[in-house]
Amino acid sequence: MGGALGVASGSALLMSYLSLIVLIPIAAIAARGLGVTVHTNGWGMAVWHWSASSDFSGFWSNVTQSDSAHAIWLSLWLSLSVAAVNAVFGVVIAMVLVRDSFAGKRLLEGVIDLPFALPTIVAGVVFVYLYGGSSPVHVNLIGTWMGLLVALLFVTLPFSVRAVQPVLESLDSNAEDASRSLGAGGFRTFASVVLPSLLPAILTGFGLAFARAVGEFGSITLIAGGQQTTTTASNLIFNLFAGQNYTRAAAVSVALLVLSLLLLASIGVTSSRIQRRLSL
């Protein structure tokens, strides 16, 4: 009886925390995106008010305006691109860290984790210095999608590496040794033995990198150069909010949230199916 009450209390506490931190803010932004406003009556109770734009047509109009549609599309394809690129290089870097010993390995580990600790606006300043108008390497990426891509690759790399590295460390080397003893080369052994075991972790890293990239703001704000062609969804939301266009800012936020959740759910389902097949 006491155990059941403890579990129930723990579940209630967990749901209360999730509601306060996640569910209520999402519901609030979704309501604002659909044109719903909340007022407080004389008794301090919240009263929901549906404005004239409280329907899907108003929401659709807000997110399909040229700058909104472009910003959402730019954020999505950039995030997918950097997640895919880092999924590949994340595996390569993890293989090097796990399988090789070399001077400076600990330094490399620290460099990989640097984006976790570095304020993203500082990363933006660094990239403007390196790839701005007075670039020491004579490469100017200010106001280009390539500049955004480079910045996002930097801030998302640790997610791809750290998702794969623990799984790679836990793999049994006997299967690889058996594959090589049967005449398989290094690439074939990796493709047929190692890669299938790493796929769920690779997909996890892909999802984490995508989620970080799609919501990134600090590292890309400066290098975007204030141009509409390089304004991502996060930048547009900030600009709309600064201009007190709260409803459209919320609508763009909701659209980005829904698209991201759909993609992350698809990745989760795919990863679960692969794990079930591996366990058979």
C-alpha positions in Angstrom: 0.0 0.0 0.0 2.7 2.4 1.0 4.7 1.5 -2.2 1.7 2.2 -4.4 1.1 5.5 -2.7 4.7 6.4 -3.2 4.5 5.6 -6.9 1.3 7.6 -7.3 2.8 10.6 -5.4 5.9 10.4 -7.6 3.9 10.2 -10.8 1.8 13.2 -9.7 4.9 15.2 -8.9 6.4 14.3 -12.2 3.3 15.3 -14.2 3.0 18.5 -12.2 6.6 19.4 -13.0 6.2 18.5 -16.7 3.0 20.5 -16.9 4.6 23.5 -15.4 7.8 23.4 -17.4 6.6 21.9 -20.7 2.9 21.4 -21.3 1.5 24.7 -20.0 4.0 26.9 -22.0 3.4 24.9 -25.2 -0.4 25.2 -24.7 0.0 28.9 -24.1 2.1 29.5 -27.2 -0.3 27.3 -29.3 -3.2 29.3 -28.0 -1.6 32.6 -28.9 -0.6 31.4 -32.3 -4.3 30.6 -33.0 -5.3 34.0 -31.8 -6.6 33.0 -28.4 -6.0 35.6 -25.6 -6.3 35.1 -21.9 -7.7 37.7 -19.5 -8.2 37.7 -15.8 -11.6 38.5 -14.4 -12.4 40.2 -11.1 -12.0 37.0 -9.1 -8.5 36.3 -10.5 -9.7 33.5 -12.8 -8.3 33.1 -16.3 -10.9 33.8 -19.1 -10.1 32.5 -22.6 -11.1 34.9 -25.4 -11.4 33.8 -29.0 -10.6 36.7 -31.3 -11.6 36.9 -35.0 -8.4 35.2 -36.0 -9.0 32.2 -33.7 -9.2 29.7 -36.4 -6.9 27.7 -38.7 -7.2 30.2 -41.5 -5.7 33.0 -39.4 -2.9 30.7 -38.3 -2.2 29.6 -41.8 -2.2 33.1 -43.1 0.5 34.0 -40.5 2.8 31.1 -41.3 2.5 31.3 -45.1 3.5 34.9 -45.5 6.7 35.0 -47.6 9.1 35.8 -44.8 7.6 33.3 -42.4 7.5 30.4 -45.0 11.1 31.2 -46.1 12.4 31.3 -42.5 10.7 28.0 -41.5 12.0 26.3 -44.7 15.5 27.7 -44.2 15.6 26.5 -40.6 14.4 23.0 -41.5 16.7 22.3 -44.4 19.7 23.7 -42.6 19.0 21.7 -39.5 18.5 18.5 -41.5 21.7 19.1 -43.4 23.9 19.8 -40.4 22.3 16.8 -38.6 23.1 14.5 -41.6 26.7 15.8 -42.0 27.5 15.5 -38.3 25.9 12.1 -38.2 28.6 10.9 -40.6 31.5 12.8 -39.0 30.2 12.1 -35.5 30.7 8.3 -36.2 34.2 8.9 -37.7 35.3 11.1 -34.7 33.8 8.6 -32.2 35.7 5.7 -33.9 38.9 7.7 -33.6 38.4 8.5 -30.0 37.4 4.9 -29.0 39.7 2.9 -31.2 42.9 5.0 -31.4 45.4 6.3 -28.9 47.4 9.4 -29.8 48.9 12.5 -28.3 46.4 15.3 -27.6 43.4 12.9 -27.3 42.2 14.5 -24.1 42.5 17.9 -25.7 40.4 16.8 -28.6 37.8 15.5 -26.2 37.6 18.9 -24.6 37.4 20.7 -27.9 34.4 18.5 -29.0 32.6 19.4 -25.8 33.4 23.1 -26.1 30.0 24.1 -27.7 28.3 22.7 -24.6 30.0 25.3 -22.4 30.6 28.2 -24.8 27.8 30.8 -24.9 26.4 30.6 -28.4 26.7 34.4 -29.0 30.4 34.1 -28.3 30.5 31.4 -31.0 28.8 33.9 -33.3 31.4 36.6 -32.6 34.2 34.1 -33.3 32.6 33.1 -36.7 32.1 36.8 -37.6 35.8 37.4 -36.9 36.9 34.3 -38.9 34.5 34.6 -41.8 33.6 38.2 -41.9 34.6 41.1 -44.0 38.1 41.3 -42.5 38.6 37.5 -42.3 42.1 36.3 -41.6 41.5 33.4 -44.0 40.0 35.7 -46.6 36.6 33.9 -46.6 33.5 36.1 -46.2 30.4 34.1 -45.2 28.4 36.9 -43.7 24.8 36.9 -44.9 25.2 33.5 -46.7 23.5 30.2 -46.0 27.0 28.7 -45.9 27.9 30.8 -42.9 24.8 29.6 -41.1 25.7 26.0 -42.0 29.2 26.3 -40.6 28.0 27.9 -37.3 25.3 25.2 -36.9 27.8 22.4 -37.6 29.9 23.7 -34.8 27.2 23.9 -32.2 25.7 20.5 -33.0 28.8 18.3 -33.4 29.0 17.2 -29.7 25.5 15.7 -29.8 26.4 13.4 -32.7 29.7 12.3 -31.2 28.5 11.8 -27.7 25.4 9.8 -28.7 27.6 7.3 -30.6 30.7 7.1 -28.5 29.3 5.1 -25.5 27.6 2.6 -27.7 30.8 2.1 -29.7 32.8 1.6 -26.5 30.3 -1.1 -25.3 30.4 -3.2 -28.6 31.9 -6.6 -28.4 34.9 -6.9 -30.7 34.5 -10.7 -31.2 32.0 -10.2 -34.1 34.4 -7.9 -35.8 37.3 -10.3 -35.3 35.2 -13.1 -36.7 34.3 -11.0 -39.8 37.9 -10.3 -40.5 38.9 -13.9 -40.0 36.4 -14.8 -42.7 38.2 -12.5 -45.1 36.0 -9.4 -44.9 37.9 -6.1 -45.2 37.7 -3.2 -42.8 34.9 -1.3 -44.7 32.8 -4.5 -45.1 33.2 -5.4 -41.4 32.2 -1.9 -40.4 29.2 -1.8 -42.8 27.9 -5.3 -41.9 28.8 -5.7 -38.2 29.4 -2.3 -36.5 27.1 0.1 -38.4 23.8 -1.9 -37.7 24.6 -1.8 -34.0 25.3 1.9 -34.1 22.2 3.0 -36.1 19.9 3.7 -33.1 22.6 5.8 -31.5 23.3 7.6 -34.8 19.5 8.4 -35.2 19.5 9.6 -31.6 22.4 11.9 -32.3 20.7 13.0 -35.5 17.6 14.0 -33.6 19.4 15.8 -30.9 21.5 17.7 -33.5 18.4 18.6 -35.5 16.6 19.8 -32.3 19.6 22.0 -31.3 20.0 23.4 -34.8 16.4 24.2 -35.5 16.2 26.3 -32.3 19.6 27.9 -32.5 19.8 31.7 -32.2 23.0 33.1 -30.7 25.6 31.6 -33.0 23.8 32.4 -36.2 22.4 35.9 -35.4 25.5 37.8 -36.2 26.7 35.8 -39.2 23.2 36.0 -40.8 24.0 39.7 -41.4 20.4 40.9 -40.9 19.3 39.9 -44.4 15.9 38.4 -45.1 17.4 35.6 -47.2 19.4 34.3 -44.1 16.8 35.0 -41.5 16.0 31.7 -39.8 12.8 30.9 -37.9 14.3 31.7 -34.5 15.6 35.1 -35.8 12.2 35.9 -37.4 10.4 35.1 -34.2 12.7 37.4 -32.3 12.2 40.2 -34.8 8.4 39.7 -34.8 8.3 39.8 -31.0 10.5 42.9 -30.9 8.0 44.5 -33.3 5.2 43.5 -30.9 3.7 41.2 -33.6 3.0 38.6 -30.9 0.4 36.6 -32.7 2.5 36.0 -35.8 5.6 35.3 -33.7 3.5 32.6 -31.8 2.2 31.2 -35.1 5.6 30.7 -36.5 6.7 29.2 -33.2 3.8 26.7 -33.3 4.5 25.7 -36.9 8.2 25.1 -36.2 7.3 23.2 -33.1 4.8 20.9 -34.9 7.2 20.2 -37.8 10.0 19.4 -35.4 7.9 17.2 -33.2 6.7 15.2 -36.3 10.3 14.7 -37.5 11.6 13.8 -34.0 8.7 11.3 -33.5 9.5 9.7 -36.9 13.2 9.3 -35.8 12.1 7.8 -32.5 9.8 5.3 -34.2 12.5 4.3 -36.7 15.1 3.9 -33.9 12.8 1.7 -31.8 12.1 -0.5 -34.8 15.8 -0.9 -35.5 16.5 -1.7 -31.8 13.7 -4.4 -31.8 15.3 -6.0 -34.9 18.7 -6.0 -33.4 17.4 -7.7 -30.2 15.8 -10.6 -32.2 
